[in-house]
Amino acid sequence: MPRDDFSPDIKRRLAQRAGYLCSICSQITVGPSDETPESVNLTGVAAHISGASPGPGSRRYTAGLTPGYRASIENGIWLCNTHADLIDGDEETYTIEYLKLIKKNHEERIKYKQSGINVEKGLITKVELCNLSKITKHTELDFAERNILYGGTGVGKTLICEFIAALRNKKYLDRWTSGTRKVNGYFIIHYFKNQPNKFSISINDKNEVFYEFNGAQIPLMISPLNIFYLRDSFWDFVKDSEVKHENFLNYFADYFSLTLNEFINVITVLGKTKKHYLNDIRINTEKDDLLVKVYSGDESPIPRFGMLSGGEQQRVIVEIALKIAEYHSKFGSTILILEQSAIPTIDDTGVNHLLETIRKGTFDFQFFMTLHQMKGVDVKGFKTYHLKRIDNEVIVTEWKTAGEDAVSS
């Protein structure tokens, strides 16, 4: 019986949809050949998911399929030569269903890459929520590596940040599980790393919390992400802290969810590496405060943190937050969430400096920031949503222009 082989056009489309990368190992499968200036060296294979013909040499052959389907793009997967051989040597592992899943996940990963979204280290790609605070209708927000939530007070910016942060620390659910509820609410987080995953947090009308992972109920949430969430200003955090420390550095460590030794190590590393906002930073000899030089060329003694202006102090906080997120992102999926309420005295110039730092930096962490207003702020390169209350209900729209008009998401 003849083989139902792919046409050249089908092979080309399989390779293109895979980004010319192996669907299993992401090895690049195309490149230049030195034979001629026009030559191309193609090391990829359009492999059949279900065998092209019956017989011992054709794996996963399924009787009853039409020749047209066997030779169609639906029955193909793009692989490097090594994995093309591997799937035909292990039919138990590489079943039809598994290969279709591998193909689907790889093409989704390529789709994100093509749109400029790097999901190699893991990324929250979307959230869905309903019946939480003033967001009473099913609402979806697609996210990228750099994101902004914009709107006035009480529209749900902090709600979204806290539910994301609750993946790591369920304390952020506390204020959403108190009081009287009349309906069930939910918050669903879509996370992509190698394959799509879905985390669900549900709160019923009795304020009971339930967790699901990929549709299956689980007793507690275990996050695959490092999440650093700055919601309150440093001094508000110190004022409200339930633990009173004699060593002032402990407040910094608690604020950034680190141990004291970890915080000291971060400052030591930061003092020796490139800084975005500061000229110098170090631990003083008594190890009970930070010494910070904000401006270069200043020959005066390096002041303590508490001697800086409010704006200078908050630049220090941002610098440390960036370094912590940058370090953790070297080892796993990391998110930095920065609410404007954490840096309330930084003006538009300071906000634009921060956004430009994130925009031009080679950071591997995902970034979320909340803003109260957009006038004078350049959000180019950021996925931006406008949350606005209309008739006691919050409407979420995607910000598409530099003006006051937004396009519905």
VEXLO-533333 format. One record per residue (C-alpha): x, y, z; residue in three letters. Coordinates in steps of 0.001 Angstrom, whole numbers, plus 524288, in hexadecimal, padded with zeros to 5 digits. Last residue first. Layout:
N
XYZALA/...
END
This chain:
409
7D54A8ACF9862FESER/7CDCE8B92885FA4SER/7D5C48C3C28590EVAL/7D97C8CF7086123ALA/7D8458DDDF85E61ASP/7DEF98E79E86762GLU/7EAA68E98285EA5GLY/7F72C8E1E185CE5ALA/7EFBB8D6E485674THR/7EC918C899858A3LYS/7E8F28C769866F9TRP/7E18B8BAAD8689FGLU/7D4728BC2D86F42THR/7CF8B8B75687C69VAL/7C2168BB8F88134ILE/7BF6E8BC8A88FB8VAL/7B1538BD5D89420GLU/7AB1A8C7AA89CD6ASN/7A4F68CE928911DASP/7B20D8CF33889E3ILE/7BEB58CD018916AARG/7CAF28CCF88891CLYS/7D6508C38F887D2LEU/7DF8A8C70D87CB6HIS/7E8A48BC3F87856TYR/7F6758BD5D87323THR/7FF5A8B35786CE9LYS/80C088BAFE86D3APHE/814BF8BE46861A9GLY/810D18CC9386189LYS/80BA58D07586EEAVAL/810E58DE6A86EC7ASP/80B0F8E5D987A5AVAL/807BB8F44D8793DGLY/7F9408F22087B94LYS/7F7018E3E687EFAMET/7F0CE8E44188C76GLN/7F02D8DBE1898B3HIS/7FA528D21189433LEU/7FC228C3B5897A1THR/808398BC1E893A4MET/80A708AE1B88F4EPHE/817768A87588AD1PHE/81B1F89AC888674GLN/8292C8972088969PHE/833F08946987F89ASP/839408A24587F6CPHE/841728A6FC87405THR/83E2D8B52F876A8GLY/839398BEAE86C77LYS/82AC38BE5787001ARG/82CF78BC1287E87ILE/836488C79387FA7THR/82D628CFCB87705GLU/821ED8CC8F87FE5LEU/829D88D07E88BDCLEU/82E6C8DD33885B4HIS/8207A8E01088178ASN/81BE18DE1A88F7CVAL/8269E8E71F8947AGLY/823068F1AF88AC5THR/814BA8EFEA88E32ASP/8179E8F23B89CA0ASP/81C688E89D8A6E5ILE/815DA8EC828B3A4THR/80C518E10F8B446PRO/8161F8D5FC8B276ILE/80EFC8CA608B889ALA/801B78D0628B51ASER/806138CFC98A6E1GLN/805148C1118A7FAGLU/810B88B8E78A403LEU/80F0D8AA938A0ABILE/81BA68A35189D68LEU/8199E895B3897F5ILE/8239388ABA89733THR/8242A87DA589043SER/83087876B58945FGLY/83F278770D896E4PHE/8444C8834289039LYS/83745889CD892EESER/83A80889D58A17AHIS/845EE8931C89F5CTYR/83E7989C8E896BAGLU/832F289CD68A017ALA/83BD88A0328AB8FILE/8436E8AA448A393LYS/837268B0F189EA4LEU/831888B1A78AC5CALA/83E358B77F8B1AEILE/83E418C23D8A76AGLU/82FC18C50B8A975VAL/831AC8C6988B830ILE/83D6A8CF868B619VAL/8356C8D7C08ACB0ARG/82B3C8D8628B76BGLN/835098DDF88C0EFGLN/839228E8488B727GLU/82B008EC848B519GLY/828BA8ED8A8C3BCGLY/835348F55D8C5CFSER/841068EE698CB50LEU/845298EF408D995MET/83E2C8E29C8DD56GLY/846558DAC68D3CBPHE/852FB8DEF98DA2DARG/85B4F8E8EE8D347PRO/868318E6788CC2EILE/8719C8F0E28D0E1PRO/872CD8FC9B8C7A1SER/87A878FB208BB20GLU/86EBA8FB698B21BASP/8735A8F8AA8A449GLY/869148EE4B8A1FESER/85B738EFB58A7A7TYR/853B08E6088AFDAVAL/85DEF8E2578B9E2LYS/8580A8D8BC8C37FVAL/85C238D3568D0A5LEU/852598C9548D586LEU/84F568C6DF8E3CBASP/851D08BE178EF80ASP/85DEB8B6F68EB01LYS/866C28BE308F4AEGLU/870A78BFFD8E9B0THR/866C28C5AD8E05CASN/860FF8BCFC8D5C0ILE/863A48C2258C813ARG/85E158C9CB8BCBDILE/864CD8D1EB8B246ASP/861788DA528A689ASN/8530B8D7448A67FLEU/847C58D68389CF0TYR/84AFA8CBEB892F3HIS/856408C4FD8999ELYS/8607F8BC5F89348LYS/866F98B30189CBETHR/86FA88B37F8A8CDLYS/866768BA4C8B24CGLY/85B4F8B1DF8AD7ELEU/8629A8A5868B15CVAL/864C08AA4D8BF4ETHR/856D08AF878BFE5ILE/8517A8A2408BBCCVAL/85A2389B288C5A6ASN/8552E8A4018D099ILE/847398A0D28CC93PHE/849E48923D8CC87GLU/84FFF8930B8DA22ASN/8443C89A6A8DF59LEU/83AE4890668D9A1THR/83329894D18CDE5LEU/824FF898A88CB68SER/828DA8A5F58C597PHE/822678ADAE8D089TYR/826CC8A3B98DAA7ASP/8351F8A56B8D6C1ALA/833DC8B4308D6A4PHE/82DA58B3DD8E41DTYR/8388B8AAFF8E8E7ASN/842608B5378E4B5LEU/83D8A8BDFA8EFCEPHE/8432F8B4FD8FA22ASN/83AEF8B7039064AGLU/82F498B0FF8FF77HIS/820DE8B2C1902BCLYS/8189B8A7B98FD27VAL/80A738AABA8F9B7GLU/80EF68B3FA8EF19SER/805228BEC38EC5FASP/80EAC8CA148EE1ALYS/8199B8C2ED8E70AVAL/810A68BF9C8DB8EPHE/80BCF8CD9E8DAF4ASP/81A158D1CF8DAC8TRP/81D658C89C8CF84PHE/811D48CCAC8C73FSER/807788C2478C57AASP/804D68B88F8BA8BARG/812408B34D8B6EBLEU/810428A5668B20DTYR/81B5189C1C8AF3EPHE/816B688F5A8A921ILE/81F8C883A18A6C0ASN/8179387A9789E4DLEU/8142E86C0F89E0APRO/809D986EA38A86FSER/804908647F8B1C7ILE/7F647867198B4C2MET/7EF8885E9A8BEC6LEU/7E5E98534C8BF55PRO/7E547851058B094ILE/7D9528504C8A7C3GLN/7DC2B84BC3899E9ALA/7D93C854CD88E6CGLY/7E749857AE88ABEASN/7EA9085AF1898DEPHE/7DF0B85E578A18CGLU/7DDF78657D8AE72TYR/7D243867DD8B727PHE/7CFD0872FF8C0BBVAL/7C3F5873BD8C9B3GLU/7BE26881498CB0FASN/7B07B87BA08CD3DLYS/7ABDF880B88C000ASP/7B6D0879108B97AASN/7C4BB87D508B6BEILE/7CBEC876C88AB7ESER/7DA6D877408A855ILE/7DE368708789BAASER/7EBB786D7F89661PHE/7ECE3869CD88809LYS/7F87E86404880FEASN/7FCD886533872EAPRO/808FC85DBD86E88GLN/817878604C86DBAASN/8152C86B0F877A6LYS/80822871E187664PHE/7FFC487697881B9TYR/7F147879AE880D0HIS/7EBF687F2F88D9DILE/7DD9287DA7890E0ILE/7D6C28863A89B05PHE/7C94E8822989F95TYR/7BD668875F8A68CGLY/7B14E880DD8AC1DASN/7A606889D98AF5AVAL/79FD2890BA8BAFFLYS/7AC01893CB8C2CBARG/7ABFE89A568D01CTHR/7B89089EA68D691GLY/7C59C897E98D5F4SER/7CB7488F418CB79THR/7D0A489A0D8C2AATRP/7D7EA8A07E8CDE5ARG/7DF2F894038D105ASP/7E2CF88FF58C333LEU/7F0188969D8C3F1TYR/7F38688DD68CF66LYS/7F3B2882818C59CLYS/801F3884CF8C281ASN/8081887FF08B5F2ARG/7FC5F87E288AD10LEU/7F64F888D78B560ALA/7FF2D8928C8AE4EALA/7F6CC890F08A220ILE/7EA90892D58AA4DPHE/7F0A389EC08B0B2GLU/7F4758A5368A3F1CYS/7E6EC8A36489E12ILE/7E0518A8D98AA3BLEU/7EA1D8B3FC8AADDTHR/7E5EE8B8B589D73LYS/7D79D8B62D8A06EGLY/7D0978C32489E23VAL/7D0F68C8668AC15GLY/7D9958D4388A9D8THR/7DBFD8D8F489C13GLY/7E10E8D19D8904DGLY/7ECBB8CB8388987TYR/7F1D28BD98889CALEU/7FEF58BCAE882F8ILE/805F28B0EA87D6AASN/8136E8ACD787898ARG/815DD89E7F8751DGLU/8088489D4686EAFALA/7FAD989BD687442PHE/7ED60898E386EDDASP/7E27889DDB877A7LEU/7D55E896FC87834GLU/7C8F089B5387F0FTHR/7BCC5893738827DHIS/7B36D89D778881DLYS/7B2868A28D89617THR/7BF6E8A9B289743ILE/7BB528B2BA8A26CLYS/7C0E98A9DF8AD12SER/7C33B89C5F8A752LEU/7B7D4896B989FF3ASN/7BFF0892A989426CYS/7CE138908B89084LEU/7D66588B7A8856BGLU/7E51C88D43884CAVAL/7EE2988BCC87931LYS/7FC1D888F5874FCTHR/802C38876688218ILE/8107C883F887DD3LEU/81A5A8791587F2DGLY/828F9878F887D06LYS/828478768F86E5BGLU/81BD387E8986CE3VAL/821BF88A4186600ASN/8171F892C986014ILE/81AFA89A28853C0GLY/80EFF896A784BB5SER/816DE88C6884460GLN/81B4D886908514DLYS/80D48884FF855EETYR/8094A87E3584956LYS/8155A8759584A1DILE/8114B87112857C1ARG/803A486E2D852B9GLU/809978664D8479FGLU/8119785EA185184HIS/805DD85BE085A43ASN/7FD8A856E584F08LYS/8086E84E7B8496DLYS/80BA78484085684ILE/7FD26845B6858E9LEU/7FBAE83F4384B95LYS/807C18371484E6FLEU/80205832A885B65TYR/7F4F982EC78556BGLU/7FB698270A84A79ILE/8041B8200485436THR/812488237A8565CTYR/8152281BFF862D8THR/810BF80E7785E89GLU/814C2810A78505EGLU/822DD8123C85427ASP/82BF58104184891GLY/823B7817DF83EEEASP/823108235F8483CILE/831E0822FA849C5LEU/83519822FB83B43ASP/82D8982F8F838E5ALA/8335983454845A6HIS/841338336284094THR/83DFE838A483304ASN/837ED844F6838C1CYS/82928845308392ALEU/81D6384B668327FTRP/810898446383517ILE/806E683F5082B2AGLY/7F9698392682B65ASN/7F1E88460882B8EGLU/7FA7384AE582060ILE/7F45F840BC81785SER/7FA8E834A18115DALA/7F3F382B1681AADARG/7E755832F081974TYR/7E705831D580AA3GLY/7EA308236A80B0BPRO/7DDF68218E81353THR/7DF2781C3C8210CLEU/7D8BB80F0882321GLY/7E4B0807E7827F6ALA/7ED6780F7F8311FTHR/7FC2380E1F82F8BTYR/8032D8122783C14ARG/8104A80E558364AARG/8135080AA382863SER/81ED78017E8267AGLY/8176D7F53782A81PRO/80CB87F7238205FGLY/8017F8002881D68PRO/803BB80D56816C4SER/805C281BA081A5FALA/805C1818FD828F8GLY/7FDA882190831FDSER/8056882D27836D9ILE/80D1782DC882A37HIS/81A048350882A92ALA/81D8E84146822E2ALA/82C27840D582522VAL/8361484B3D828CDGLY/8446484C3E82537THR/84318855FA81A1BLEU/84FFD85BBA81545ASN/84D40866FD80C07VAL/8555086A9580014SER/8549B8780B7F9D7GLU/862CF87C457FBC9PRO/866EE86E9D7F76FTHR/86BE6862667FE4EGLU/86DCA869AA80B26ASP/860368662581014SER/8581786FC9817C6PRO/84E5D86BCD82229GLY/84240863E382516VAL/83E8985A7782FDDTHR/83FBA8629B83C32ILE/83ECC859CC84830GLN/8322B85C5084F9CSER/8337D84F0F85681CYS/82623848FD853ACILE/81FE785121848DASER/82CFA8527E8420ACYS/82E618608E83DA8LEU/82BF78659682FE1TYR/8225386F31835FCGLY/819638638D83868ALA/80EC48698082FDCARG/8193886BCC8257CGLN/81E2485DCA825B6ALA/8106985831824CALEU/80D75861CD819D6ARG/8197085DBB81213ARG/8166D84F558139FLYS/8085B8519380F58ILE/80CFD8590580338ASP/816D984E777FFA8PRO/80BB58446E8002BSER/80B1B83B2F80B99PHE/80C0482CA080911ASP/800D6822E380929ASP/809778171C806EDARG/805B980D627FC65PRO/800008000080000MET/
END
